[in-house]
Protein backbone atom coordinates (compact mmCIF):
# COMPACT_ATOMS: atom_id res chain seq x y z
CA UNK A 1 0.00 0.00 0.00
CA UNK A 2 2.83 2.41 0.83
CA UNK A 3 4.46 1.75 -2.55
CA UNK A 4 1.21 2.61 -4.37
CA UNK A 5 0.86 5.85 -2.39
CA UNK A 6 4.47 6.78 -3.04
CA UNK A 7 4.07 6.05 -6.75
CA UNK A 8 0.97 8.25 -7.00
CA UNK A 9 2.67 11.00 -5.00
CA UNK A 10 5.70 11.02 -7.31
CA UNK A 11 3.43 10.98 -10.37
CA UNK A 12 1.42 13.89 -8.96
CA UNK A 13 4.55 15.95 -8.28
CA UNK A 14 5.99 15.33 -11.73
CA UNK A 15 2.72 16.36 -13.40
CA UNK A 16 2.53 19.47 -11.24
CA UNK A 17 6.02 20.57 -12.30
CA UNK A 18 5.22 19.96 -15.97
CA UNK A 19 2.02 21.98 -15.60
CA UNK A 20 3.87 24.88 -13.97
CA UNK A 21 6.53 24.92 -16.67
CA UNK A 22 3.92 24.92 -19.44
CA UNK A 23 2.03 27.80 -17.82
CA UNK A 24 4.91 30.19 -18.39
CA UNK A 25 4.12 32.01 -21.61
CA UNK A 26 6.77 32.89 -24.15
CA UNK A 27 6.36 36.63 -23.48
CA UNK A 28 6.98 36.03 -19.80
CA UNK A 29 10.34 34.48 -20.63
CA UNK A 30 11.52 37.92 -21.74
CA UNK A 31 11.52 39.08 -18.13
CA UNK A 32 12.98 38.08 -14.78
CA UNK A 33 10.82 39.17 -11.87
CA UNK A 34 10.54 38.85 -8.14
CA UNK A 35 7.42 38.38 -6.07
CA UNK A 36 6.48 41.24 -3.75
CA UNK A 37 4.93 40.69 -0.32
CA UNK A 38 1.66 42.29 -1.47
CA UNK A 39 1.05 39.68 -4.19
CA UNK A 40 2.39 41.79 -7.06
CA UNK A 41 5.67 41.43 -8.96
CA UNK A 42 8.63 43.67 -9.80
CA UNK A 43 10.36 43.24 -13.17
CA UNK A 44 14.10 43.09 -12.47
CA UNK A 45 15.65 42.13 -15.86
CA UNK A 46 14.73 42.20 -19.55
CA UNK A 47 15.87 39.14 -21.52
CA UNK A 48 14.16 39.82 -24.86
CA UNK A 49 15.72 40.25 -28.30
CA UNK A 50 18.71 42.57 -28.54
CA UNK A 51 17.42 44.61 -31.45
CA UNK A 52 13.94 45.26 -30.13
CA UNK A 53 13.48 49.03 -30.19
CA UNK A 54 10.41 49.10 -27.97
CA UNK A 55 10.16 47.41 -24.62
CA UNK A 56 6.48 46.92 -23.81
CA UNK A 57 6.09 45.97 -20.18
CA UNK A 58 3.28 43.53 -19.46
CA UNK A 59 0.49 44.33 -17.03
CA UNK A 60 0.72 40.83 -15.55
CA UNK A 61 3.39 38.16 -15.16
CA UNK A 62 2.49 34.66 -14.04
CA UNK A 63 -1.02 35.92 -13.27
CA UNK A 64 0.21 38.63 -10.90
CA UNK A 65 -0.01 42.40 -11.39
CA UNK A 66 3.26 44.14 -12.32
CA UNK A 67 3.65 46.90 -9.74
CA UNK A 68 7.22 48.09 -10.39
CA UNK A 69 10.04 48.00 -12.92
CA UNK A 70 13.54 47.92 -11.46
CA UNK A 71 15.93 50.73 -12.38
CA UNK A 72 18.54 48.09 -13.29
CA UNK A 73 16.34 46.25 -15.77
CA UNK A 74 19.04 46.28 -18.49
CA UNK A 75 22.06 45.62 -16.25
CA UNK A 76 22.55 42.09 -17.59
CA UNK A 77 22.98 43.55 -21.08
CA UNK A 78 26.04 44.88 -22.78
CA UNK A 79 25.43 48.49 -23.87
CA UNK A 80 26.61 47.74 -27.40
CA UNK A 81 23.97 45.07 -27.89
CA UNK A 82 21.41 47.88 -28.20
CA UNK A 83 23.23 49.73 -30.97
CA UNK A 84 22.03 48.94 -34.51
CA UNK A 85 24.50 47.50 -36.99
CA UNK A 86 24.98 49.87 -39.93
CA UNK A 87 26.51 48.61 -43.18
Residue pairs with C-beta under 8 A, 6 or more apart in sequence:
23 62
24 62
27 58
28 58
28 61
28 62
29 47
30 46
30 47
30 48
31 43
31 45
31 46
31 47
31 48
31 58
31 61
32 43
32 44
32 45
32 47
33 41
33 42
33 43
33 44
33 61
33 62
33 66
34 41
34 42
34 44
35 41
35 64
36 42
36 67
36 68
38 67
39 64
39 65
40 64
40 65
40 66
40 67
40 68
41 61
41 62
41 64
41 65
41 66
41 67
42 66
42 67
42 68
42 69
42 70
43 57
43 61
43 66
43 68
43 69
43 70
43 73
44 70
44 72
44 73
45 70
45 72
45 73
45 74
45 75
45 76
46 55
46 73
46 74
46 76
46 77
47 76
48 55
50 77
50 81
50 82
51 84
57 66
57 69
58 66
59 65
59 66
60 66
74 82
